[in-house]
Amino acid sequence: MYLGMFISLFGVACVLGSTSALAGPVAFFALAQFWYIRSEEEAMTLKFGDKYIEYQRSVPRWL
């Protein structure tokens, strides 16, 4: 979901052809990486424990 949104925002920035338009995708990436995904991973670790930690090791975060 996050990867799809990032790709969409990046595509719009490319169509606009302005380097300032890249601020949106960069901001979204940072917010998703350091806020949303991190809090979701903490919740999943609490809920599923070691099985989720094993899953994290085998699957890239932005897949």
ROSE-4610 file (N, C-alpha, C; in Angstrom, 1 decimal, always signed):
// ROSE-4610
residu = [M/M/M/Y/Y/Y/L/L/L/G/G/G/M/M/M/F/F/F/I/I/I/S/S/S/L/L/L/F/F/F/G/G/G/V/V/V/A/A/A/C/C/C/V/V/V/L/L/L/G/G/G/S/S/S/T/T/T/S/S/S/A/A/A/L/L/L/A/A/A/G/G/G/P/P/P/V/V/V/A/A/A/F/F/F/F/F/F/A/A/A/L/L/L/A/A/A/Q/Q/Q/F/F/F/W/W/W/Y/Y/Y/I/I/I/R/R/R/S/S/S/E/E/E/E/E/E/E/E/E/A/A/A/M/M/M/T/T/T/L/L/L/K/K/K/F/F/F/G/G/G/D/D/D/K/K/K/Y/Y/Y/I/I/I/E/E/E/Y/Y/Y/Q/Q/Q/R/R/R/S/S/S/V/V/V/P/P/P/R/R/R/W/W/W/L/L/L]
num = [1/1/1/2/2/2/3/3/3/4/4/4/5/5/5/6/6/6/7/7/7/8/8/8/9/9/9/10/10/10/11/11/11/12/12/12/13/13/13/14/14/14/15/15/15/16/16/16/17/17/17/18/18/18/19/19/19/20/20/20/21/21/21/22/22/22/23/23/23/24/24/24/25/25/25/26/26/26/27/27/27/28/28/28/29/29/29/30/30/30/31/31/31/32/32/32/33/33/33/34/34/34/35/35/35/36/36/36/37/37/37/38/38/38/39/39/39/40/40/40/41/41/41/42/42/42/43/43/43/44/44/44/45/45/45/46/46/46/47/47/47/48/48/48/49/49/49/50/50/50/51/51/51/52/52/52/53/53/53/54/54/54/55/55/55/56/56/56/57/57/57/58/58/58/59/59/59/60/60/60/61/61/61/62/62/62/63/63/63]
x = [+0.8/+0.0/+0.9/+1.9/+2.7/+3.6/+4.1/+4.9/+4.0/+2.8/+1.9/+1.7/+1.4/+1.2/+2.5/+3.6/+4.9/+5.1/+4.9/+5.1/+4.1/+2.9/+1.9/+2.3/+2.7/+3.2/+4.4/+5.3/+6.5/+6.2/+5.3/+4.8/+4.2/+3.4/+2.8/+3.9/+4.9/+6.0/+6.8/+7.0/+7.7/+6.9/+5.6/+4.7/+4.7/+4.8/+4.8/+6.2/+7.2/+8.5/+9.2/+8.9/+9.5/+10.2/+11.4/+12.1/+11.4/+10.7/+9.9/+8.7/+8.3/+7.2/+7.6/+8.9/+9.5/+9.4/+9.1/+9.0/+7.8/+6.8/+5.6/+6.0/+6.6/+7.0/+8.0/+9.0/+10.0/+9.4/+8.5/+7.9/+7.0/+6.3/+5.5/+6.4/+7.5/+8.4/+8.9/+9.4/+9.9/+8.8/+7.6/+6.5/+6.1/+6.0/+5.7/+6.8/+8.0/+9.1/+9.3/+9.3/+9.6/+8.4/+7.2/+6.1/+5.1/+4.5/+3.4/+4.0/+5.0/+5.4/+6.0/+6.8/+7.4/+6.4/+5.3/+4.3/+3.5/+3.3/+2.6/+3.5/+4.8/+5.7/+5.7/+5.7/+5.7/+4.4/+3.3/+2.0/+2.0/+2.5/+2.6/+3.5/+4.6/+5.5/+4.9/+4.1/+3.4/+2.4/+1.7/+0.6/+1.1/+2.1/+2.6/+3.9/+4.7/+5.9/+7.0/+7.7/+8.8/+8.5/+7.2/+6.9/+6.9/+6.5/+6.6/+8.0/+8.8/+10.3/+10.9/+10.6/+11.1/+10.7/+9.4/+8.8/+9.6/+9.8/+10.5/+11.9/+12.6/+13.9/+13.9/+12.8/+12.7/+12.0/+11.4/+10.6/+11.1/+11.5/+11.9/+10.7/+11.0/+10.0/+9.2/+9.7/+9.0/+8.5/+8.3/+7.9/+6.4]
y = [-1.2/+0.0/+1.3/+1.3/+2.4/+2.6/+1.5/+1.5/+2.0/+1.6/+2.0/+3.5/+4.0/+5.4/+6.2/+5.8/+6.4/+6.5/+5.4/+5.3/+6.3/+6.4/+7.3/+8.7/+9.1/+10.5/+10.8/+9.9/+10.1/+10.3/+9.5/+9.6/+11.0/+11.5/+12.8/+13.9/+13.7/+14.7/+14.7/+13.5/+13.4/+14.1/+13.9/+14.5/+16.0/+16.5/+17.9/+18.5/+17.7/+18.1/+19.1/+19.2/+20.2/+19.5/+20.0/+19.4/+19.6/+20.8/+21.1/+20.1/+19.5/+18.6/+17.3/+17.0/+15.8/+15.9/+17.1/+17.2/+16.4/+16.2/+15.4/+13.9/+13.3/+11.9/+11.7/+12.6/+12.5/+12.6/+13.5/+13.7/+12.5/+11.9/+10.7/+9.6/+9.4/+8.3/+8.4/+9.6/+9.7/+9.5/+10.0/+9.8/+8.4/+7.7/+6.3/+5.5/+5.7/+4.9/+5.1/+6.3/+6.5/+6.7/+6.8/+7.0/+5.8/+5.7/+4.7/+3.2/+2.9/+1.6/+1.1/+2.0/+1.7/+1.3/+2.2/+1.9/+0.6/+0.3/-0.9/-2.1/-2.0/-3.1/-3.4/-2.4/-2.6/-3.3/-2.9/-3.5/-5.0/-5.3/-6.6/-7.5/-6.9/-7.7/-8.0/-7.1/-7.3/-8.4/-8.4/-9.3/-10.7/-10.8/-12.1/-12.6/-11.7/-12.1/-12.6/-13.7/-14.2/-14.6/-15.0/-15.4/-14.2/-13.0/-11.8/-11.4/-11.5/-11.1/-12.0/-13.3/-14.1/-13.7/-13.3/-12.8/-11.5/-10.6/-9.4/-9.7/-10.7/-11.0/-11.6/-12.2/-12.8/-11.9/-10.8/-10.0/-8.5/-7.9/-6.5/-5.6/-4.5/-3.6/-3.0/-2.6/-1.9/-2.8/-4.1/-5.0/-4.8]
z = [+0.0/+0.0/+0.0/+0.9/+1.0/-0.3/-0.8/-2.0/-3.2/-3.3/-4.4/-4.3/-3.1/-2.9/-3.3/-2.9/-3.2/-4.7/-5.4/-6.8/-7.5/-7.0/-7.6/-7.4/-6.2/-5.9/-6.8/-6.9/-7.7/-9.1/-9.6/-11.0/-11.3/-10.4/-10.5/-10.5/-9.6/-9.6/-10.9/-11.5/-12.8/-13.9/-13.9/-14.9/-14.8/-13.6/-13.3/-13.8/-13.7/-14.2/-13.4/-12.2/-11.3/-10.1/-9.8/-8.7/-7.3/-7.3/-6.0/-5.8/-6.9/-6.8/-6.2/-6.1/-5.5/-4.0/-3.4/-2.0/-1.4/-2.2/-1.7/-1.6/-2.6/-2.4/-1.4/-1.3/-0.3/+1.1/+1.3/+2.6/+3.0/+2.0/+2.2/+2.6/+1.9/+2.2/+3.6/+4.0/+5.4/+6.4/+6.2/+7.1/+7.2/+6.1/+6.1/+6.8/+6.4/+7.0/+8.5/+8.9/+10.3/+11.3/+10.7/+11.6/+11.5/+10.3/+10.1/+10.2/+9.4/+9.3/+10.7/+11.3/+12.6/+13.6/+13.7/+14.7/+14.4/+13.1/+12.7/+13.0/+12.8/+13.1/+14.6/+15.4/+16.9/+17.3/+16.7/+17.1/+16.6/+15.4/+14.9/+15.8/+16.2/+17.1/+18.4/+19.0/+20.2/+20.0/+18.9/+18.7/+18.3/+17.4/+16.9/+17.4/+18.1/+18.7/+17.8/+18.1/+17.4/+15.9/+15.7/+14.3/+13.4/+13.9/+13.1/+12.9/+13.9/+13.8/+12.7/+12.7/+11.6/+10.3/+10.2/+8.9/+8.5/+9.4/+9.1/+8.5/+9.0/+8.5/+7.0/+6.6/+5.3/+4.3/+4.7/+3.7/+3.8/+2.7/+2.8/+3.2/+3.9/+4.4/+3.4/+2.3/+1.2/+0.1/+0.4/-0.7/-0.9]
